[in-house]
């Protein structure tokens, strides 16, 4: 499970797991759904007491999962962006070290202000650099023209995931949008 993996990596605390997962779902970075498996034939061979081989053919469903969290297209785009521009913060070891530093602060071994100073300055510089230099992910593809209106039809990533758009923002008439389901 995700919570078990977070515990293994030393990320977060039990009190933070539920709100973290809730936020990921709310922001459409992950979705909870079932995954259909693939049915396949399996040969079962058994040696019976008479030393004869008995063959049985069963059908099994492999790869099926119930109520699992799966990354959305938006979630994968955001993760790729963060890995590219904020690799230090995305490193599991970094996150676990920060958790240890929080423990040291709670125990009075480290001053919170020095820990924050050490983290914040390089992080803030990274944010400033990224804001100035990072290319914005468009993920946009022109599909053709709408026969009824003569306007461009575009498939792209929107704030809430993949969508199709007819028309441009610059057009006199507002563009129309439709969400795409995975």
N, C-alpha and C positions, 0 to 999 in steps of 0.2 A: 504494500500500500504506500501511498505518498507520505503519509505521516511516519510510517516506519523508516522510509528512506531519509526523510528529514532528520529523524532521530539519529540514524546511523552516521549521517554527515555532520552532525553537531550543529544543525541549523535550527534556529528558533527555540521556542519553549512550548510545552503542552498548551499553555494559555494563548499562544499565538497561532497555532495550527489552523483552527477552525476559521478565525477571521481572515487569515491569509488565503485559504482555499475559497472562501466566500467571495473575496475581492477578485480573485482570478476568474471565477465564474461570472460575477457581476460585470466585469470589464470585457467579457467575451474572449478571454485569452485561452480558456479551456471550456469544454462542455461535457456534461455528464450524459452518457448514453450507453446503449448496449451495442455490442459488435457481434454481428453474425459470424458464425464459424463456417468452416468448409467441411462438408460431409465427405467421408471417404470410407472405402471398404478396408477392413483389417482382417487378415487371416490369423486365426488362433489355432495353434497346433498343441495338442495335449497327448501325453503318453499315458495310456490307460493301464490298468493292472495286468492286462494280458500282453503287455509290451507292444501294443499296436498304437499307431499314430492316428488320433482322431482330429479331423479338420473341421473348424467352425468358422463361418464368415459373419462378421459383425459390421455394422455401420456405426461409425463414431463421428462426433462433431468436434473438430479441432479448432482452436483459436477463438472460440466464442467467449465473450466477456460480458458480464452484467454490471450495469451502473458504474462504469469506469470513467475516469476523466481522460479526455483526449484533447490535444492541442488543436485550436482552430487555426485557420490561415492567418488571422490577425495575430494570434499568440506566437506563431512561428516567425512572422515578420518582426514583431517586437523583440523576440528572443535573439534573432539574428542581428538586429540593430544593436542591442545591448552588448552582445558578445563582441561585436566589431569595435564599438566605441567605449565600452566600459568593462573591458575584460577582467580587470582587477576585481571589481565589485561582483562580477558574475562568477568568479572563482569560488568553488565550495570551501576551499581552505581559508580564504579571506573571511568569508562569512562566519565560519566556525571560530576563527581567531577573534573576530569582533565579539562574538558571544562570550568567549573566555575573558576578554577585557571587561565586558559588562559585569561578569562575576567578580572580577578583581575590584571594580569600582564599588560593587555592593558590599564587598568584604572590607573596604577601606584601604586596600593595598595600592590603588591607583586613583589619582584625581581625575574626575570626569572632564574637567576643562582641558587638561593636557591631552587626554585621549581624543577629544573632539578636535582640538587644534591640529593634532597630527593627521587626523583623517580628513578634515574639512578642506584645508588649503589645496592639496593636490586634487581632491575630488571636484572642488569648485573650478579650478583651472581646467580640468578635463571637461566639465560642463560648458564652460565658455568656449573652449576650442571646438567642441562638437557643435554647438549652436552656430558658430561661424563657418565651419568647414564641412559638416556632414551633409551628404547628399540626401535629399528627402526621397524616401521610397515611394515611387509612383505606382508601380505594379499595374500600369495601365495598358490596355490593348484595344485598339480600334477594331470593331467587329464588322463594320460596314455602315450603310445608311438606312435609316428608317424610311420605308416606302411611303408611308402616310404623311410624314412631315418633311422628309428630305434632310433630316438632321442626323449627325453622327451618333452611332451607337457604340458605347465604350463599356468594356468590362474592366473593373478596377477594384482595389481595396478601399473600402470606406471605413469610417470610424468603427462601425459595428461588424465588419467583415466584408466578404466579397459581395459585389453588387453590379448591376447593369444600369447604365445611365443613357438616356436619350437627350441629346442637346448639350450645350455648354453653359457654364455659369455666365459667360460674357453675352450670351444670346439675350434678345429682348424678352422672350418668354422663358420662364424658369424651366430648368431641366427636370425630367421625370426620372425617378429611381425605382429599382426593384431589387430586393435582397435575394441573393442566391443561396440556396441550401446545399450543404455538403452531401 
